Amino acid sequence: MSATFLGIPPFPEAAAGAVNDARLRHNLRRATHTIRDKRASVVDELHEDWQRLRAEGAAVKEHTLRHLDHYLEQLEESVHRAGGRVHWASDAAEANEIVTRLVRDTGETDVVKVKSMATQEIELNDALAAAGITAYETDLAELIVQLGEDLPSHILVPAIHLGRAQIREIFLEQMAEWGVPAPRGLTDDPRALAEAARVHLRERFLRTRTAISGANFAVADSGTLVVLESEGNGRMCLTLPRTLISVVGIEKIVPTWSDLEVFLQLLPRSSTGERMNPYTSTWTGVTPGDGPQEFHLVLLDNGRTDVLADTVGRQALRCIRCSACLNTCPVYERTGGHSYGSVYPGPIGAILTPQLRGMSSPVDEALPYASSLCGACYEVCPVAIDIPEVLVHLREEVVERSGHAGEKALMAGAEAVLSSPRTLGAVQRAAGLGRRAVPRHLPGLAGAWTDTRDVPDVPAESFRQWWDRREGEGR
Ligand code: SF4
């Protein structure tokens, strides 16, 4: 079994440990600032066109989500027409069951995987392992995480929390267990590490006959799936095996190829800070004699239709997983991804995970508070998701649901006092008389507030009293 987010405590507790880890903070700061600067430079060169592209991306996603039923049916028809098969999965268990059955039908016990957030979300590797099937990650960062029995901490760069020396150690200690070992004398030079991974993976690509992928986009009118990546390892998985199974969230649809054009400009600039993506693979069903001869598309709901029903929260489904919001977030930069207790960390994780999982646990209830609400995430989001708006909306929901009894009683009391001038006057007079009895440090739960603040002095008279006195003196 691979590592799991299950044991991770709610964000405040998990983050408290992370912020004290100097090496983690150093790794995160260096990596996020490098990507952040690259992004800013390639976005700036588009001047005002960037805002137009951003608005167009948001509009296409919004339109598609509003008509998702129509486009899903269109996609299913298109994939069938092109020789693929479509399977519908309402939740993670169903998706895992479908994929396991499909792999079993091939007679294989090994599969190679293209980097995919959807399969991480459903913990597919564990489900396959339970069925005696080994899934081999082929994205370099995913490979590092898998070999190190670690957890991903970033959407785009899952091993962002590790330094080169740590990666070298993992390769030397673990590669041999999974296949071709790392060369003796491996250094922590990035080229040497990449070469060790290349040799390790090459052998795997050449002998594995089934691949599993996700997709960045699914084009409804042609049935085409699209994967963007930087290394070419995804391309190997998408072309060499005989069977390809793609697990794709239902929100990944775009209506047409011309809509895709917008996202092929937005995504590389926002994710890796490149003008154009190094490897963009597209495939439409099966082509006799070329590439996989069997193609299955598993369309995954897993909470997405519930998110769609929330008029404020549903904008989270526009996300194209670029990770720009993570790279710019001051909270993520200091805590790293593991503290979020989910495969979706950072600002997008703080709004998407609790909606997908239904805010049923202390971990999910804490996530909308994992933000300073500074708005930097909204500024950089290529599809203009107003993350702070959704965070505040979800905080309201947390308060409504878990009914912070003390806070509710306090607000009810404040409403009663503030809505009656007579009561307000009486309370102000009483407060003025008892002002010397107010302690500097409040007792009970309220004490947490006064741990770092003093209770303000209560004035001897209220503004109204002062006004009345002044009026009386003037007469
Ligand atoms: S919320 Fe926006 S910035 Fe963050 S990963 Fe998604 S698309 Fe990128």
Residues whose N, C-alpha, C, O or C-beta is under 5 A from the ligand:
A	BS01	SF4	C319 I320 R321 C322 S323 A324 C325 I348 C377 V380 C381 P382 V383 I385
